[in-house]
Amino acid sequence: MSNIIVEQRADPWVYLHHDGYYYFTGSVPQYDCIELRRAKALEQLQEAEAVTIWHKHESGPMGGYIWAPEIHYIDGKWYIYFASGRADANFAQRIYVLENEAENPLQGNWLEKGQVTTNWESFTLDATTFVVAGKRYLVWAQEDPAMGRGTNLYIAEMSNPWTIKGKQVMIAAPDQAWERIGHHVVEGPAVLLRNNSVFITYSGSATDHNYAMGMLVAEDSSDLLDARSWRKVEGPVFSTNEQTKQYGPGHNSFTTSPDGKQDILIYHARSYKEIEGEPLFDPNRHARAQAFTWKQDGMPDFGYPGMVECM
């Protein structure tokens, strides 16, 4: 069953703006630029014009692989968070931010606001931002050199859309078996605010059929900068389904139907299991969409990938 909204776009991010458009971005197979497209319906995104709004540098920082852009609208301006390596080190990822004051982000000028400086320099990617009780937070994945190879999830408060303040706090490490297949990874956080709770979904393991989604939960009235406020759900909440032929679902985002009444999960997955070579260079992680519901205990019920067609 197909629920593809854009083919060959991994790490999909969809934002429904008050102008009625869905804005879409994601990793392009060449990892060399950031593109945006928009449409009034999710099923129209595949045919929408894809506008390249930024290209990687020819040298130095922001010259390596460009991964997982996200578009956000903050205080009347557009921001894109993305990860990039250096021209001489494609995988030396750091987080960077672009800003645009135009009403339509497919137009106007995108200004480079620079690197998001975290508490130490190391492999860093997949930043997302959200607001609870008037405070803006950043959540991202980063390697702690003292802990060895692999990424953890961190949270920090922000002083503006491109600057964190204070100490970053680790809220998740790859400590479950499903997060440690191929690589020790928790990454790709996405935030869902509902039922007096903060839900953070994330993805783990290598980017083949083992890739899957997990989830953290905190009460929205708790101290989100206290690691003890966060509870990790045991096991993945969304994973490969052989019956629907959707493999390695993950790196998700959330949106809603135009009227806001239906919650929608956006994610990528392949249509086949066997991959030749490095999974990152297999281009067929397609962006997909499907509706999800809520359990009586207030937790989201994502079902399984491919259980419903595209909205």
BATOR-160265 format. One record per residue (C-alpha): residue number from 0; chain; x, y, z. Coordinates in pm, 1 decimal, padded with zeros to 6 digits. Example, Ala and Ser with C-alpha at 12.3 -4.5 7.8 and 13.67 -1.06 7.14 Angstrom:
BEGIN
+------+-------+----------+----------+----------+
: resi : chain :       xx :       yy :       zz :
+------+-------+----------+----------+----------+
:    0 :     A :  01230.0 : -00450.0 :  00780.0 :
:    1 :     A :  01367.0 : -00106.0 :  00714.0 :
+------+-------+----------+----------+----------+
END
This chain:
BEGIN
+------+-------+----------+----------+----------+
: resi : chain :       xx :       yy :       zz :
+------+-------+----------+----------+----------+
:    0 :     A :  00000.0 :  00000.0 :  00000.0 :
:    1 :     A :  00152.6 :  00331.6 : -00105.0 :
:    2 :     A :  00155.6 :  00635.3 :  00120.5 :
:    3 :     A :  00444.3 :  00811.2 : -00055.5 :
:    4 :     A :  00422.5 :  01190.7 : -00071.3 :
:    5 :     A :  00770.2 :  01266.5 : -00218.2 :
:    6 :     A :  00998.6 :  01005.4 : -00370.5 :
:    7 :     A :  01369.9 :  00985.6 : -00282.8 :
:    8 :     A :  01356.7 :  01234.5 :  00002.7 :
:    9 :     A :  01486.4 :  01100.5 :  00332.1 :
:   10 :     A :  01450.0 :  01271.9 :  00671.0 :
:   11 :     A :  01125.1 :  01442.1 :  00564.2 :
:   12 :     A :  01002.1 :  01752.4 :  00737.4 :
:   13 :     A :  00653.8 :  01895.8 :  00680.5 :
:   14 :     A :  00526.9 :  02221.2 :  00829.4 :
:   15 :     A :  00165.2 :  02338.8 :  00785.7 :
:   16 :     A :  00168.7 :  02721.0 :  00789.4 :
:   17 :     A : -00120.2 :  02960.0 :  00856.9 :
:   18 :     A : -00125.4 :  03044.8 :  00484.7 :
:   19 :     A : -00270.3 :  02698.3 :  00420.9 :
:   20 :     A :  00041.8 :  02555.1 :  00256.5 :
:   21 :     A :  00233.3 :  02245.5 :  00357.7 :
:   22 :     A :  00605.5 :  02328.2 :  00335.6 :
:   23 :     A :  00828.5 :  02028.6 :  00269.3 :
:   24 :     A :  01202.5 :  01971.7 :  00288.4 :
:   25 :     A :  01426.8 :  01668.8 :  00335.1 :
:   26 :     A :  01765.5 :  01523.8 :  00249.7 :
:   27 :     A :  01826.8 :  01507.8 : -00126.0 :
:   28 :     A :  02009.7 :  01193.5 : -00250.3 :
:   29 :     A :  02322.5 :  01392.7 : -00342.8 :
:   30 :     A :  02337.6 :  01557.0 :  00004.3 :
:   31 :     A :  02457.1 :  01878.4 : -00162.6 :
:   32 :     A :  02177.4 :  02133.3 : -00119.3 :
:   33 :     A :  01855.0 :  02230.6 :  00056.2 :
:   34 :     A :  01533.2 :  02249.3 : -00138.4 :
:   35 :     A :  01181.3 :  02354.3 : -00045.6 :
:   36 :     A :  00845.5 :  02288.0 : -00201.6 :
:   37 :     A :  00490.6 :  02368.0 : -00096.6 :
:   38 :     A :  00136.9 :  02254.9 : -00172.9 :
:   39 :     A : -00212.8 :  02289.2 : -00029.7 :
:   40 :     A : -00239.8 :  01910.4 :  00009.0 :
:   41 :     A :  00015.9 :  01645.8 :  00105.0 :
:   42 :     A : -00060.0 :  01438.6 : -00203.7 :
:   43 :     A :  00028.8 :  01740.1 : -00421.5 :
:   44 :     A :  00384.1 :  01774.0 : -00285.2 :
:   45 :     A :  00536.9 :  01521.1 : -00528.0 :
:   46 :     A :  00439.5 :  01736.0 : -00827.8 :
:   47 :     A :  00509.9 :  02071.6 : -00660.8 :
:   48 :     A :  00805.1 :  02276.7 : -00784.4 :
:   49 :     A :  01120.9 :  02201.0 : -00586.3 :
:   50 :     A :  01318.0 :  02521.4 : -00529.5 :
:   51 :     A :  01684.0 :  02496.7 : -00428.7 :
:   52 :     A :  01721.2 :  02769.9 : -00167.5 :
:   53 :     A :  02078.8 :  02697.4 : -00056.5 :
:   54 :     A :  02377.2 :  02501.4 : -00185.8 :
:   55 :     A :  02673.4 :  02362.9 :  00004.2 :
:   56 :     A :  02995.7 :  02564.9 :  00016.0 :
:   57 :     A :  03280.6 :  02478.0 : -00217.1 :
:   58 :     A :  03529.3 :  02480.3 :  00069.0 :
:   59 :     A :  03544.7 :  02483.2 :  00447.4 :
:   60 :     A :  03249.3 :  02444.7 :  00686.5 :
:   61 :     A :  02908.2 :  02371.9 :  00533.0 :
:   62 :     A :  03092.0 :  02211.2 :  00241.8 :
:   63 :     A :  03030.1 :  01845.9 :  00330.6 :
:   64 :     A :  02717.4 :  01632.6 :  00324.2 :
:   65 :     A :  02397.3 :  01826.3 :  00392.1 :
:   66 :     A :  02155.0 :  01626.5 :  00605.5 :
:   67 :     A :  01802.9 :  01651.6 :  00743.8 :
:   68 :     A :  01693.3 :  02014.6 :  00697.5 :
:   69 :     A :  01393.2 :  02131.8 :  00899.6 :
:   70 :     A :  01188.3 :  02447.1 :  00837.5 :
:   71 :     A :  01035.0 :  02640.5 :  01127.9 :
:   72 :     A :  00845.3 :  02969.5 :  01153.8 :
:   73 :     A :  00958.1 :  03164.9 :  01460.1 :
:   74 :     A :  00856.8 :  03520.0 :  01556.3 :
:   75 :     A :  00764.2 :  03618.1 :  01202.4 :
:   76 :     A :  01071.2 :  03472.5 :  01030.1 :
:   77 :     A :  01155.2 :  03141.6 :  00866.2 :
:   78 :     A :  01442.4 :  02928.9 :  00994.0 :
:   79 :     A :  01601.6 :  02615.4 :  00856.4 :
:   80 :     A :  01810.2 :  02388.2 :  01079.0 :
:   81 :     A :  02040.5 :  02141.9 :  00906.1 :
:   82 :     A :  02358.1 :  01941.8 :  00956.5 :
:   83 :     A :  02665.6 :  01969.9 :  00738.0 :
:   84 :     A :  03020.4 :  01843.3 :  00728.5 :
:   85 :     A :  03325.9 :  02024.8 :  00593.3 :
:   86 :     A :  03440.3 :  02017.6 :  00233.8 :
:   87 :     A :  03744.8 :  01817.6 :  00344.3 :
:   88 :     A :  03544.5 :  01594.3 :  00581.6 :
:   89 :     A :  03195.9 :  01508.7 :  00454.7 :
:   90 :     A :  03092.0 :  01337.9 :  00778.4 :
:   91 :     A :  03220.9 :  01602.0 :  01023.3 :
:   92 :     A :  02862.8 :  01710.7 :  01090.9 :
:   93 :     A :  02769.2 :  02023.8 :  01283.2 :
:   94 :     A :  02435.0 :  02208.1 :  01315.1 :
:   95 :     A :  02375.2 :  02529.1 :  01118.1 :
:   96 :     A :  02085.8 :  02772.2 :  01081.8 :
:   97 :     A :  01947.9 :  02978.3 :  00792.0 :
:   98 :     A :  01702.9 :  03271.9 :  00828.9 :
:   99 :     A :  01456.9 :  03429.0 :  00584.8 :
:  100 :     A :  01224.5 :  03726.7 :  00643.2 :
:  101 :     A :  01016.2 :  03677.2 :  00327.0 :
:  102 :     A :  00648.9 :  03590.5 :  00355.3 :
:  103 :     A :  00703.6 :  03296.1 :  00120.1 :
:  104 :     A :  01021.6 :  03104.5 :  00212.4 :
:  105 :     A :  01061.2 :  02980.0 : -00145.3 :
:  106 :     A :  01144.3 :  03343.7 : -00219.9 :
:  107 :     A :  01353.8 :  03608.3 : -00042.5 :
:  108 :     A :  01708.6 :  03574.0 :  00084.3 :
:  109 :     A :  01833.3 :  03302.7 :  00314.4 :
:  110 :     A :  02097.5 :  03438.3 :  00553.2 :
:  111 :     A :  02350.0 :  03208.9 :  00718.5 :
:  112 :     A :  02322.4 :  03256.5 :  01094.4 :
:  113 :     A :  02616.0 :  03023.0 :  01151.8 :
:  114 :     A :  02678.2 :  02715.9 :  01361.2 :
:  115 :     A :  02476.0 :  02631.1 :  01668.7 :
:  116 :     A :  02750.1 :  02612.7 :  01930.2 :
:  117 :     A :  02694.3 :  02328.7 :  02174.5 :
:  118 :     A :  02888.0 :  02258.6 :  02494.2 :
:  119 :     A :  03162.0 :  02072.1 :  02306.5 :
:  120 :     A :  03280.3 :  02011.0 :  01950.9 :
:  121 :     A :  03191.9 :  01669.0 :  01809.3 :
:  122 :     A :  02970.9 :  01496.8 :  01552.4 :
:  123 :     A :  02636.7 :  01680.8 :  01585.6 :
:  124 :     A :  02315.1 :  01666.6 :  01382.2 :
:  125 :     A :  01934.1 :  01664.6 :  01364.5 :
:  126 :     A :  01835.9 :  01975.7 :  01558.8 :
:  127 :     A :  01470.1 :  02053.8 :  01618.4 :
:  128 :     A :  01306.5 :  02327.4 :  01825.7 :
:  129 :     A :  00983.4 :  02373.3 :  02022.4 :
:  130 :     A :  00823.0 :  02597.7 :  02285.8 :
:  131 :     A :  00666.9 :  02497.5 :  02618.5 :
:  132 :     A :  00544.0 :  02750.6 :  02877.7 :
:  133 :     A :  00701.3 :  03038.0 :  02687.3 :
:  134 :     A :  01049.3 :  02882.5 :  02676.7 :
:  135 :     A :  01213.1 :  02772.9 :  02353.2 :
:  136 :     A :  01419.5 :  02456.4 :  02353.1 :
:  137 :     A :  01653.7 :  02282.0 :  02113.0 :
:  138 :     A :  01681.1 :  01902.3 :  02095.3 :
:  139 :     A :  01953.8 :  01736.2 :  01890.3 :
:  140 :     A :  02179.4 :  01433.2 :  01849.9 :
:  141 :     A :  02549.3 :  01450.2 :  01937.1 :
:  142 :     A :  02845.2 :  01227.8 :  02007.5 :
:  143 :     A :  03004.9 :  01255.4 :  02351.2 :
:  144 :     A :  03377.7 :  01181.7 :  02302.3 :
:  145 :     A :  03395.2 :  01053.6 :  02659.6 :
:  146 :     A :  03134.3 :  00785.5 :  02580.9 :
:  147 :     A :  03282.7 :  00655.3 :  02256.5 :
:  148 :     A :  03123.9 :  00628.9 :  01913.0 :
:  149 :     A :  02751.9 :  00681.2 :  01886.7 :
:  150 :     A :  02500.3 :  00960.6 :  01936.1 :
:  151 :     A :  02285.7 :  01064.5 :  02231.1 :
:  152 :     A :  01994.2 :  01308.6 :  02247.6 :
:  153 :     A :  02041.0 :  01641.5 :  02423.8 :
:  154 :     A :  01818.3 :  01931.6 :  02519.9 :
:  155 :     A :  01899.2 :  02294.5 :  02602.8 :
:  156 :     A :  01711.4 :  02620.3 :  02636.2 :
:  157 :     A :  01760.0 :  02880.6 :  02362.3 :
:  158 :     A :  01828.7 :  03253.6 :  02384.3 :
:  159 :     A :  01741.4 :  03301.5 :  02015.7 :
:  160 :     A :  01668.1 :  03065.3 :  01724.7 :
:  161 :     A :  02037.0 :  02997.6 :  01658.9 :
:  162 :     A :  02187.3 :  03005.5 :  02010.8 :
:  163 :     A :  02152.8 :  02773.7 :  02308.2 :
:  164 :     A :  02215.4 :  02894.8 :  02661.4 :
:  165 :     A :  02332.5 :  02712.1 :  02967.0 :
:  166 :     A :  02428.0 :  02350.3 :  02995.3 :
:  167 :     A :  02302.9 :  02084.0 :  02756.4 :
:  168 :     A :  02136.7 :  01785.0 :  02919.0 :
:  169 :     A :  02142.8 :  01428.8 :  02788.5 :
:  170 :     A :  01790.9 :  01284.0 :  02781.7 :
:  171 :     A :  01852.7 :  00961.7 :  02587.2 :
:  172 :     A :  02139.1 :  00728.5 :  02498.6 :
:  173 :     A :  02131.5 :  00417.1 :  02274.8 :
:  174 :     A :  02089.0 :  00178.4 :  02568.0 :
:  175 :     A :  01826.7 : -00055.5 :  02420.7 :
:  176 :     A :  01924.1 : -00343.4 :  02192.9 :
:  177 :     A :  01714.5 : -00219.9 :  01898.5 :
:  178 :     A :  01906.8 :  00112.9 :  01901.8 :
:  179 :     A :  02243.5 : -00060.5 :  01867.1 :
:  180 :     A :  02215.9 : -00260.2 :  01542.1 :
:  181 :     A :  02495.4 : -00161.6 :  01306.1 :
:  182 :     A :  02560.1 :  00162.6 :  01492.7 :
:  183 :     A :  02486.0 :  00289.6 :  01842.9 :
:  184 :     A :  02242.8 :  00563.7 :  01745.9 :
:  185 :     A :  01957.1 :  00775.0 :  01872.8 :
:  186 :     A :  01889.1 :  01065.6 :  01635.6 :
:  187 :     A :  01625.0 :  01253.4 :  01437.5 :
:  188 :     A :  01413.6 :  01389.7 :  01724.9 :
:  189 :     A :  01065.3 :  01526.8 :  01652.6 :
:  190 :     A :  00838.4 :  01688.0 :  01911.0 :
:  191 :     A :  00466.3 :  01636.8 :  01964.5 :
:  192 :     A :  00281.7 :  01841.3 :  02228.7 :
:  193 :     A : -00045.3 :  01691.9 :  02345.5 :
:  194 :     A : -00235.4 :  01571.2 :  02652.9 :
:  195 :     A : -00024.2 :  01777.5 :  02896.0 :
:  196 :     A :  00280.3 :  01588.2 :  02771.7 :
:  197 :     A :  00588.3 :  01640.9 :  02558.0 :
:  198 :     A :  00651.6 :  01345.5 :  02328.4 :
:  199 :     A :  00985.2 :  01319.5 :  02147.8 :
:  200 :     A :  01009.9 :  01052.7 :  01883.6 :
:  201 :     A :  01356.5 :  00959.2 :  01759.8 :
:  202 :     A :  01520.8 :  00701.4 :  01535.1 :
:  203 :     A :  01784.2 :  00440.0 :  01610.8 :
:  204 :     A :  02031.9 :  00189.9 :  01459.4 :
:  205 :     A :  02179.2 :  00180.9 :  01108.5 :
:  206 :     A :  01981.0 :  00333.5 :  00820.1 :
:  207 :     A :  01884.5 : -00001.5 :  00667.4 :
:  208 :     A :  01577.8 : -00216.6 :  00751.0 :
:  209 :     A :  01680.4 : -00210.0 :  01119.4 :
:  210 :     A :  01612.0 :  00164.5 :  01143.7 :
:  211 :     A :  01309.7 :  00227.7 :  01365.2 :
:  212 :     A :  01142.9 :  00489.2 :  01584.5 :
:  213 :     A :  01141.9 :  00515.1 :  01962.2 :
:  214 :     A :  00984.8 :  00768.1 :  02196.0 :
:  215 :     A :  01050.2 :  00975.0 :  02508.5 :
:  216 :     A :  00776.8 :  01125.8 :  02725.2 :
:  217 :     A :  00775.1 :  01407.1 :  02982.6 :
:  218 :     A :  00498.9 :  01603.1 :  03154.9 :
:  219 :     A :  00480.8 :  01953.9 :  03009.2 :
:  220 :     A :  00476.7 :  02098.6 :  03360.6 :
:  221 :     A :  00802.3 :  01924.9 :  03456.3 :
:  222 :     A :  01154.9 :  02062.0 :  03434.6 :
:  223 :     A :  01243.3 :  01961.4 :  03079.7 :
:  224 :     A :  01610.3 :  02033.5 :  03152.4 :
:  225 :     A :  01612.4 :  01762.2 :  03416.8 :
:  226 :     A :  01691.7 :  01424.0 :  03263.4 :
:  227 :     A :  01477.7 :  01260.0 :  03532.3 :
:  228 :     A :  01168.7 :  01422.5 :  03378.9 :
:  229 :     A :  01200.7 :  01204.1 :  03070.1 :
:  230 :     A :  01082.3 :  00844.8 :  03037.1 :
:  231 :     A :  01189.1 :  00626.7 :  02745.3 :
:  232 :     A :  00930.3 :  00385.9 :  02604.8 :
:  233 :     A :  01057.3 :  00028.6 :  02598.8 :
:  234 :     A :  01118.7 : -00093.9 :  02244.2 :
:  235 :     A :  01043.4 :  00077.0 :  01912.6 :
:  236 :     A :  00706.5 :  00243.3 :  01852.4 :
:  237 :     A :  00726.5 :  00219.7 :  01469.7 :
:  238 :     A :  00936.4 : -00031.7 :  01277.9 :
:  239 :     A :  00976.8 : -00238.2 :  00959.9 :
:  240 :     A :  00665.6 : -00417.6 :  00839.1 :
:  241 :     A :  00714.8 : -00711.6 :  00605.1 :
:  242 :     A :  00348.0 : -00732.5 :  00501.6 :
:  243 :     A :  00332.9 : -00376.9 :  00370.4 :
:  244 :     A :  00691.9 : -00390.9 :  00235.8 :
:  245 :     A :  00802.6 : -00079.9 :  00423.9 :
:  246 :     A :  01153.9 : -00109.1 :  00559.2 :
:  247 :     A :  01351.8 :  00109.9 :  00798.5 :
:  248 :     A :  01084.1 :  00369.6 :  00883.6 :
:  249 :     A :  01213.0 :  00668.3 :  01071.9 :
:  250 :     A :  01343.6 :  01023.2 :  01093.1 :
:  251 :     A :  00990.8 :  01151.5 :  01122.0 :
:  252 :     A :  00805.8 :  01477.4 :  01167.6 :
:  253 :     A :  00446.4 :  01559.7 :  01257.6 :
:  254 :     A :  00173.1 :  01762.9 :  01093.8 :
:  255 :     A : -00207.0 :  01767.2 :  01079.8 :
:  256 :     A : -00486.9 :  01773.3 :  00828.0 :
:  257 :     A : -00565.7 :  02127.2 :  00703.5 :
:  258 :     A : -00845.8 :  02161.8 :  00959.9 :
:  259 :     A : -00617.4 :  02042.3 :  01241.0 :
:  260 :     A : -00849.1 :  01755.4 :  01334.7 :
:  261 :     A : -00633.0 :  01465.1 :  01213.5 :
:  262 :     A : -00277.2 :  01403.6 :  01332.3 :
:  263 :     A : -00037.1 :  01286.1 :  01062.9 :
:  264 :     A :  00297.6 :  01110.9 :  01091.0 :
:  265 :     A :  00555.6 :  01197.6 :  00824.3 :
:  266 :     A :  00845.3 :  00952.0 :  00787.1 :
:  267 :     A :  01074.2 :  00786.4 :  00535.5 :
:  268 :     A :  01098.1 :  00417.5 :  00447.6 :
:  269 :     A :  01224.5 :  00201.1 :  00164.3 :
:  270 :     A :  01010.1 : -00040.2 : -00035.6 :
:  271 :     A :  01270.4 : -00319.3 : -00026.5 :
:  272 :     A :  01493.2 : -00479.5 :  00233.4 :
:  273 :     A :  01815.5 : -00574.6 :  00057.3 :
:  274 :     A :  02061.6 : -00290.3 : -00004.3 :
:  275 :     A :  02389.4 : -00299.8 : -00189.6 :
:  276 :     A :  02669.8 : -00103.7 : -00023.6 :
:  277 :     A :  02632.9 :  00173.0 :  00233.4 :
:  278 :     A :  02261.5 :  00233.6 :  00310.9 :
:  279 :     A :  02314.7 :  00611.4 :  00323.5 :
:  280 :     A :  02388.4 :  00609.8 : -00048.7 :
:  281 :     A :  02082.2 :  00412.2 : -00147.2 :
:  282 :     A :  01849.0 :  00691.7 : -00268.4 :
:  283 :     A :  01514.3 :  00520.1 : -00225.2 :
:  284 :     A :  01406.6 :  00630.1 :  00118.2 :
:  285 :     A :  01074.0 :  00785.1 :  00021.7 :
:  286 :     A :  00886.2 :  01044.8 :  00226.9 :
:  287 :     A :  00552.9 :  00905.3 :  00343.1 :
:  288 :     A :  00246.4 :  01020.2 :  00537.1 :
:  289 :     A : -00016.7 :  00842.0 :  00738.4 :
:  290 :     A : -00273.4 :  00938.5 :  00999.1 :
:  291 :     A : -00241.3 :  00819.8 :  01357.0 :
:  292 :     A : -00467.2 :  00809.3 :  01658.4 :
:  293 :     A : -00445.4 :  00826.5 :  02037.4 :
:  294 :     A : -00479.8 :  00562.3 :  02306.0 :
:  295 :     A : -00705.1 :  00603.2 :  02608.0 :
:  296 :     A : -00399.7 :  00662.6 :  02828.5 :
:  297 :     A : -00305.1 :  00969.7 :  02621.1 :
:  298 :     A : -00021.0 :  00805.6 :  02430.1 :
:  299 :     A : -00000.7 :  00821.5 :  02049.1 :
:  300 :     A : -00080.0 :  00507.5 :  01851.0 :
:  301 :     A :  00123.8 :  00514.1 :  01530.7 :
:  302 :     A :  00016.7 :  00171.6 :  01413.6 :
:  303 :     A :  00254.6 :  00025.2 :  01155.3 :
:  304 :     A :  00406.9 :  00172.3 :  00836.4 :
:  305 :     A :  00175.2 :  00142.5 :  00541.0 :
:  306 :     A : -00140.3 :  00063.9 :  00737.2 :
:  307 :     A : -00319.6 :  00351.5 :  00561.3 :
:  308 :     A : -00267.6 :  00524.4 :  00229.2 :
:  309 :     A : -00143.4 :  00880.1 :  00193.6 :
:  310 :     A : -00384.4 :  01141.6 :  00324.5 :
+------+-------+----------+----------+----------+
END
